[in-house]
Amino acid sequence: MGRASKFGVAFETASRGQKQRDSSGRYLEWISTFDYTDSQRATVKARLDQISKRPKISVLMPVYNTPKQLLEEAIASVHGQIYDNWELCIADDHSPAAWVRPILEKWQARDNRIKVVFRGSNGHI
């Protein structure tokens, strides 16, 4: 690979990282503008508790070698929802990364709404 090609790959990788940082900043700005305050959250929760027919929302999440922080954040995001009649169904596609199973087992033990299946072979999710 020539020097120009190596530089191109490095530049493309650096650009992608900058785009991710920019979009992350915009998302945090959106959250600070539109997310519920603690009092609004309590009001919405109280209203939800009064609803008699509350459908269960199933969130399906395939996993394969997901980076630790992203895996934790994705699960915590579902776990932190105001609406509580949900289940998170996670299928680990035989991840060889050592951290995946312990993280999934920890969350599954923490909340019975989190259901995990550990596949015995990789099915290419």
Secondary structure in CASP SS format (residue, H / E / C, confidence):
PFRMAT SS
TARGET T0000
AUTHOR 0000-0000-0000
METHOD secondary structure of the structure
MODEL  1
M C 1.00
G C 1.00
R H 1.00
A H 1.00
S H 1.00
K H 1.00
F H 1.00
G H 1.00
V H 1.00
A H 1.00
F H 1.00
E H 1.00
T H 1.00
A H 1.00
S H 1.00
R H 1.00
G H 1.00
Q H 1.00
K H 1.00
Q H 1.00
R H 1.00
D H 1.00
S H 1.00
S H 1.00
G H 1.00
R H 1.00
Y H 1.00
L H 1.00
E H 1.00
W H 1.00
I H 1.00
S H 1.00
T H 1.00
F H 1.00
D C 1.00
Y C 1.00
T C 1.00
D H 1.00
S H 1.00
Q H 1.00
R H 1.00
A H 1.00
T H 1.00
V H 1.00
K H 1.00
A H 1.00
R H 1.00
L H 1.00
D H 1.00
Q C 1.00
I C 1.00
S C 1.00
K C 1.00
R C 1.00
P C 1.00
K C 1.00
I E 1.00
S E 1.00
V E 1.00
L E 1.00
M E 1.00
P E 1.00
V E 1.00
Y C 1.00
N C 1.00
T C 1.00
P C 1.00
K H 1.00
Q H 1.00
L H 1.00
L H 1.00
E H 1.00
E H 1.00
A H 1.00
I H 1.00
A H 1.00
S H 1.00
V H 1.00
H H 1.00
G C 1.00
Q C 1.00
I C 1.00
Y C 1.00
D C 1.00
N C 1.00
W E 1.00
E E 1.00
L E 1.00
C E 1.00
I E 1.00
A E 1.00
D E 1.00
D C 1.00
H C 1.00
S C 1.00
P C 1.00
A C 1.00
A C 1.00
W C 1.00
V H 1.00
R H 1.00
P H 1.00
I H 1.00
L H 1.00
E H 1.00
K H 1.00
W H 1.00
Q H 1.00
A H 1.00
R H 1.00
D C 1.00
N C 1.00
R C 1.00
I E 1.00
K E 1.00
V E 1.00
V E 1.00
F E 1.00
R C 1.00
G C 1.00
S C 1.00
N C 1.00
G C 1.00
H C 1.00
I C 1.00
END
